[in-house]
Amino acid sequence: MSNKKPDIFRRIDELPSTLYVILGILFIALYAAICTYTEISPANCGLALMFVYALLSGAVFLFSRRRMAIYREEKRLSDEQNSGVISAFRDSADVPYAVVTDTGRIVTLNAALKNACGNKDSYFNTNISSLCSFDLAALISSVEDTQDTPDGDTDEETEAKPKKEFITSIGDRKFSLSCHRMTSSSHIYYMIIFDDVTELSRITDMYFAETPAVAYIVIDNLDQIAQYVKGSYRSEANQVQNILKDFADGIDGILREYDRDKYIMFFNRKKLAACIKNKFSILDDIRNVRIGDDSIPVTISMGVAITGNTLAERERDALSALDLALQRGGDQVVVRNEKGVNYFGGLTKSQQKRTRVHSRIIANKLCSEISQASNVIIMGHSNPDFDSIGACVGIAALASHVGVKAKIVTNTAHPNFIACTEKLAELEEYKNIFIDGVEGLGMCAYGTLLVVVDANNFAILEAPEIAEKSFRTIVIDHHIKKEEFKNEPLLAYIDPSASSASELVSEILEQALPAGVLKKEEATLLLSGIMVDTNNFTRTVGTRTFSAALYLRGAGANSELARTFFNESFEDYRSEALFGADVEIYREQIAITTSEGTDSPNDRLAAAKAATKLLSVRHVNAAFALVQVGGVIHISARSNGSINVQLILEKLGGGGHFDMAGAALADRTVEQAKELLIEVIDSYFNEKKK
């Protein structure tokens, strides 16, 4: 849309020519009529008409010249007057502004902007970027978008589109910029108005900094730890409370104990920034408190929220953040802000915190949800291992006992599935229970219950689209939770202290099934799941692990048969052997081995076995095995419990347990992935030192 005004003088110049033509046409027509209908001599008639035409043309010429002189005088006086007004406005206006070209060249600016810039003699023809920094092209584009919108022609999409704000600084002052298009002598200029928002910005920053944050704090498993310690542990609890009070006082916060060893705290955002900067050193202070002769460290979990517009919303989000911290194993702080979720700590291996009472509560809740479902779909992660398959079968056995039809979504062509389900396939009730993702998606309905086992990241499930479509979901897993669920499940039973998902499911079955209901084939599969994740009961084993194994043995589980599931082919043996050719000991305690792979899907399993085997090397506390499978670098990590490999691989987008984790890197070579791994290992140890 152009703002160009019509030129009155050009129209006056064009007026005589137009009249001359019109008069000429009229006189020619009159001459033809006189000659046709009268007896007057054509020569005399022509001379007379030419004389009259000359007189009229002269009169028109004199009239137009006089009118043009009047208009030019009026324009001169108007320009002088406008120039004086503009000059007076430019010098006296309090709002700073500048007129620039589309390239940013300054045409003029007023005294207020000169004062803001330091009263330089002349800014003419200099670029606006020499005064301040901002995106001129984007500012002009916002004006053009507004100009191109027809008057009154708005729609919901236009109204909903947020208007971009342009802020710049000149000296110690902040300005909000607005732009207006101008046209002069066929040239387009832009008037940029500088609105001083320094005080408003200061008040906004102060309000932002003083926004209250809410934190929930619990002492991790203090009562469970005390069971293995002689004497009272309340003195240590009081010591922790005093540390928390000092921490709250140091950040001008308010700390209140709302239940035994549970606290709520309020403090402002500015102090939260300081806590984030020192990575919540309160975790280290608490960890220095020890219990018993074995000097078992006391730890806390904290959930902090600064999201939402009300305290009620922040309180709810802080409680959710605390749940996430506990599900990730405790000894850490989870902070929820406008940008997402941040994690701090997690350097201590989580202790087992389940009890039979807790397992009974979970079992009752699970049975209740299954009984209300029209059908049940059970699913684990893609590339299923024995733990995933065993846990799925265990839940299917529970659904069968409750009387609800269940299906297991898995890859029936996977070697692990074929190896461990040979005996199970002989049972009548398992002949048609295993389906693929397409069939499972077709079975999803409003009343369907989806039970996810051995995974809490839905992106790695066998059929993620089923999870996206499901209205009712239950999650049972032993991996550390990476992030919050998009849609909160009905039940999330996530315990990183458990050895395996099969262990968790076995405890549920022990509470829910009468004796003799669990079939020996099902029990054997569950036992194989525990065996694979504990490396035959040598890693991540607790009293609950042996208790679950004892229950399965009582149900008829055959450990010898389960061990045959692990027999490997010659190709797998060769894949594993490739890792032995390239091993590096880093930081005197970390083994890193690499392999280009054999283009077999089982290379991932070979990497896991190689990492596990390297842990048997003296002085090796953690091992990482990298292998290329189908253009993706897979990393398997194992630890003896002194190094948190989950925290390390989480920085690469992976996850897992304190002592067992994995990650996948696309579009990288093995060597590039190794360099990146070394960087995050260094980052882990640097953070641990602080």
NORQUI-V303836 format. One record per helix or strand of 2 or more residues. SS is the DSSP state (a for helix, b for strand). FROM is the first residue (numbers start at 1). TO is the last residue. Records with the same first field share a line. If there is no record, write none. Layout:
BEGIN
SS=FROM-TO ; FROM-TO
END
This chain:
BEGIN
a=8-37 ; 42-92 ; 111-117 ; 128-130 ; 136-148 ; 156-160 ; 198-209 ; 222-226 ; 234-250 ; 269-277 ; 282-287 ; 311-327 ; 356-372 ; 386-402 ; 415-420 ; 424-426 ; 428-430 ; 437-442 ; 458-460 ; 464-469 ; 501-512 ; 520-534 ; 543-554 ; 559-564 ; 570-581 ; 603-614 ; 645-650 ; 670-689
b=96-100 ; 105-109 ; 166-170 ; 173-184 ; 187-196 ; 212-219 ; 254-259 ; 262-268 ; 290-291 ; 296-297 ; 300-305 ; 332-337 ; 340-345 ; 375-379 ; 406-409 ; 434-435 ; 448-453 ; 472-477 ; 491-494 ; 583-586 ; 590-595 ; 622-629 ; 632-639 ; 655-656 ; 660-666
END
